[in-house]
Structure formats: C-alpha cells, structure tokens
C-alpha cells in the first residue's frame, strides 16, 4: 500500500503543479477557462484519492507523527510531494525487513 500511496502522491502533486502553473495561466493569460475546469476536476479527484490512501497508510504502518504531518502538508503544498516521496522511500526500506 505504501508503494501505491507514493505513486498517488506524486501524480496528485504533479496535477497540483499543472493546475497552478499551466491551467491557471492558460485561463488568465490565454483566455482558456476550460483548462482550469479539466485540471481542477482531475486534481480534485486525485486529492480525494490521496487523502484516502494517506489515511490507510498512516493507520496501517503506524508512521511517526512527524511523517504523518508531512503527509498532510504535502497534499496541500506545491513541491512537497517530491520530498515526501524521498521520506516514504526511506521509510519503506526500514519497514521492508519487518514485513518479511
């Protein structure tokens, strides 16, 4: 589940960046409001998926409070998803021997 969450986190983070740095400028500078509509819906769906997966991962793996806080911040802050991926990759390496 941790691997799936890492993928969802990265895709959601990228969708957030596309919404902020591609769709919003397209709407306001190029006059293409549909870009925000499409990216907004996509990002919204991915964000809900992110929150659901985050809850499962935090409960299942009993992550430290600092990592759980980072997970919640990463869902709402641009670029933090890449740092979160690094931290979760490290955590998954620590959890792997325990799972085997």
Backbone as a ProteinNet text record, in pm:
[ID]
protein_1_A
[PRIMARY]
XXXXXXXXXXXXXXXXXXXXXXXXXXXXXXXXXXXXXXXXXXXXXXXXXXXXXXXXXXXXXXXXXXXXXXXXXXXXXXXXXXXXXXXXXXXXXXXXXXXX
[TERTIARY]
82.5	0	86.8	203.1	292.7	339.8	367.2	410.5	299	177.5	63	45.3	57.8	43.2	150.8	273.9	381	346.9	293.2	255.5	142.7	39.1	-74.1	-25.5	65	117.7	187.9	271.4	343.9	249	153.7	59.1	-26.3	-70.8	-151.1	-67.9	56.8	144.3	168.5	188.7	209.3	81.7	-34.1	-159.8	-179.4	-137.6	-146.9	-57	64.4	156.9	103.8	46.2	-12.4	-129	-208.2	-320.1	-268.6	-167.6	-116.5	-36.5	48.5	145.1	114.7	12.4	-27	-171.5	-264.4	-406	-443.3	-394	-428.5	-373.8	-247.2	-201	-277.1	-312.7	-389.4	-524.1	-584.6	-713.8	-700	-606.1	-599.2	-518.8	-421.9	-341	-378.5	-429.1	-465.1	-615.9	-693.5	-838.5	-897.3	-838.8	-886.6	-935	-1058.6	-1106.1	-1127.7	-1142.3	-1163.3	-1043.7	-924.4	-804.7	-817.9	-870.5	-888.3	-999.2	-1102.8	-1211.9	-1161.9	-1090.5	-1041.5	-937.9	-839.5	-734.9	-790.7	-884.6	-945.3	-1017.7	-1096.7	-1166.8	-1068.4	-969.8	-869.4	-795	-750.4	-677.8	-768.3	-891.6	-985.7	-1003.8	-1021.5	-1035.4	-908.3	-793.4	-665.8	-640.8	-683	-665.1	-748.8	-872.2	-955.9	-894.1	-840	-771.1	-648.3	-575.9	-457.6	-494.4	-598.7	-639.1	-680.8	-756.5	-797.3	-678.3	-587.3	-467	-380.7	-372.3	-292.1	-346.2	-476.9	-536.8	-505.2	-516.5	-487.8	-341.1	-251.2	-107.2	-71.9	-125.9	-92.8	-142.5	-259.8	-312.6	-239.4	-219.2	-159.7	-14.6	62.7	206.2	245.1	147.5	174.2	298.9	291.2	402.8	419.3	540.9	562	479.3	449.9	368.5	430.2	562.7	628.2	603.8	607	581.3	434.8	344.9	201.6	172.1	236.8	218.1	270.6	384.3	441	346	282.9	186.9	71.9	20.1	-91.9	-49.1	68.8	119.4	147.6	201	236.6	115.3	0.5	-120	-170.1	-121.5	-172	-65.5	58.7	168.1	243	261.5	334	477	524.2	661.5	694.5	615.9	647.4	627.5	547	524.9	655.5	748.7	876.2	963.2	960.6	1031.6	965.3	831.8	757.8	793.2	804.6	839.1	974.1	1069.3	1201.3	1190.1	1114	1097.6	1025.9	923.5	849.4	933.2	1017.8	1108.6	1201.5	1253.6	1338.8	1260.6	1136.5	1053.4	1021	996.3	962.7	1082.5	1204.5	1323.2	1337.6	1298.8	1304.5	1193.7	1077.4	965	979.3	1052.3	1064.1	1114.7	1222.2	1268.8	1165.2	1086.5	985.7	871.5	841.2	730.3	768	896.7	940.6	935
-120.2	0	126.5	117.9	232.7	270.9	170.8	197.3	264.8	216.4	276.9	421.4	444.2	579.8	672.3	623.7	705.9	747	654.7	685.8	787.7	765.1	858.2	996.2	1000.2	1127.5	1204.2	1135.6	1202.6	1250.6	1166.9	1205.6	1323.3	1320	1429.1	1557.1	1545.9	1662.8	1723.8	1638.8	1688	1754.4	1696.1	1757	1894.4	1907.6	2036.4	2139.9	2098.8	2189.3	2227.6	2131.5	2162.2	2259.8	2241.3	2332.6	2474.6	2484.4	2616.5	2684.7	2607.7	2668.8	2651.8	2575.2	2561.4	2606.5	2545.1	2574.2	2716.7	2761.7	2897.3	3004.5	2996.4	3094.4	3084.4	2961	2945.6	3015.5	3007.9	3073.3	3225.4	3277.1	3421.6	3494.5	3428.9	3497.7	3461.2	3337.7	3293.8	3288.6	3309.6	3308.7	3170.9	3068.9	2931	2879.2	2914.6	2873.2	2722.3	2654.4	2509.3	2436	2495.6	2432.2	2414.6	2517.1	2508.6	2410	2406.6	2312.7	2169.1	2135.9	1998.5	1964.4	2049.7	2022.1	2028.6	2116.9	2128.4	2001.5	1946.9	1821.1	1706.4	1700.5	1593.7	1602.3	1721.5	1740.3	1710.7	1752.1	1725.4	1576.9	1501.1	1355.8	1294.7	1336.1	1282.7	1321.7	1440.9	1483	1395.2	1365.4	1277.5	1138.5	1088.6	960	967	1076.6	1098.1	1091.6	1162.7	1166.2	1027.1	955.4	819.4	726.9	730.2	646.2	687.5	817.3	865.7	810.8	811.7	759.6	611.1	535.8	392	368.6	439.6	422.6	461.2	573.6	617.8	518.7	460.5	362.1	229.3	182.9	50.7	44.2	148.8	144.9	216	275.7	345.5	435.2	525	615.5	715.8	765.8	868.6	993.5	1068.4	1189.4	1288	1297.1	1390.7	1351.6	1221.8	1175	1194	1168	1189.1	1335.7	1425.4	1568.8	1606.9	1551.4	1578	1530.7	1415.9	1363.5	1462	1515.8	1608.6	1741.3	1788.7	1913.6	1895.2	1778.9	1753.6	1756.2	1720.7	1721.9	1861.1	1961.3	2097.1	2198.3	2154	2246	2201	2290.1	2251.3	2207.1	2112.1	2060.3	1972.2	1975.2	1895	1745.8	1712.1	1570.4	1500.5	1573.6	1512.6	1482.4	1570.7	1546.4	1430.6	1429.3	1320.6	1186.7	1181.4	1056.4	1004.8	1095.1	1056.2	998.2	1065.6	1018.6	883.3	866.1	739.8	626.6	659.1	557.7	508	601	563.9	481.7	522.7	450.5	310.8	296.7	164.1	70.7	125.8	41.7	-5.8	77.9	39.3	-59.8	-46.6	-135.2	-270.3	-275.6	-399	-516.9	-504.7	-619.8	-667.4	-574.7	-611.4	-689	-658	-722.7	-862.7	-888.8	-1018	-1127.7
0	0	0	63.8	68.4	-71.9	-153.9	-292.1	-372	-355.2	-424.6	-379.4	-248.9	-197.8	-252.7	-263.1	-319.3	-462.4	-540.2	-678.7	-681.6	-599.6	-593.1	-549.6	-452.3	-404.1	-515.6	-590.1	-698.7	-808.8	-846.8	-952.3	-905.2	-779.3	-724.9	-718.4	-675.6	-669.1	-805.9	-904.5	-1041	-1093.4	-1062.1	-1107.4	-1043.4	-916.9	-848	-916.5	-949.8	-1019.4	-1157.3	-1228.6	-1359.8	-1346.1	-1242.3	-1219.2	-1192.3	-1107.2	-1070	-1180.6	-1247.9	-1339.1	-1488.3	-1520.5	-1660.8	-1680.2	-1605.1	-1626.3	-1585.5	-1470.8	-1426.3	-1521.9	-1562	-1662	-1795.1	-1834.6	-1958.9	-1947.6	-1830.2	-1810.9	-1813.2	-1736.2	-1719.5	-1826.6	-1887.5	-1987.7	-2130.9	-2148.9	-2284.1	-2306.8	-2199	-2212.4	-2237.6	-2176.8	-2194.2	-2058.4	-2017.4	-1885	-1872.4	-1983.8	-1980.5	-1919.6	-1932.3	-1876.7	-1725.8	-1658	-1513.3	-1479.5	-1559.8	-1534.3	-1540.2	-1644.5	-1661.6	-1555.4	-1537.9	-1438.2	-1296.9	-1273.6	-1140.7	-1100.6	-1192.5	-1164.7	-1145.7	-1231.1	-1220.2	-1087.5	-1054.5	-929.2	-808.9	-815.4	-706	-681.6	-789.1	-776.5	-718.4	-771.4	-722.5	-577.2	-536.5	-397.7	-304.2	-343	-260.1	-251.3	-361.1	-360.8	-270	-276.4	-192.2	-44.6	-4.9	136	182.4	100.2	136.3	153.3	58.8	68.2	187.2	213.6	326.4	457.8	473.3	596.5	614.8	507	514.4	550.3	484.9	509.4	652.4	699.6	835.3	940.2	918	1013.3	1002.9	882.5	861.8	906.8	878.4	906.2	1035.4	1102	1228.5	1217.6	1120.8	1094.1	1208.4	1227.8	1331.1	1302.2	1407.4	1391	1292.8	1291.8	1200.6	1054.4	1026.2	889.4	853.8	948.8	923.5	895.2	970.6	946.4	808.7	770.7	638.7	529.5	550.4	452.6	434.6	543.1	532.4	468.7	501.6	442.4	293.9	257.2	116.9	25.6	76.6	-5.4	-38.2	36	17	-22.9	-36.9	-65	-190.8	-287.2	-408.4	-377.5	-452.7	-449.6	-329.4	-222.9	-104.2	-132.4	-232.7	-265.2	-304.2	-362	-402.1	-279.6	-181.6	-56.2	19.1	18.6	83.9	21.7	-109.2	-176.3	-127.3	-111.9	-61.9	79.3	166.7	304.2	308.9	224.9	224.4	166	70.4	15.9	126.5	206	319	421.9	449.6	546.1	496.7	367.1	314	322.8	311.5	326.7	470.9	565.6	706.1	740.3	676.9	704.4	635.5	524.6	445.8	526.6	604.7	682.5	785	839.7	938.5	875.2	747.8	678.9	632.1	608.1	555.3	657.5
[MASK]
++++++++++++++++++++++++++++++++++++++++++++++++++++++++++++++++++++++++++++++++++++++++++++++++++++

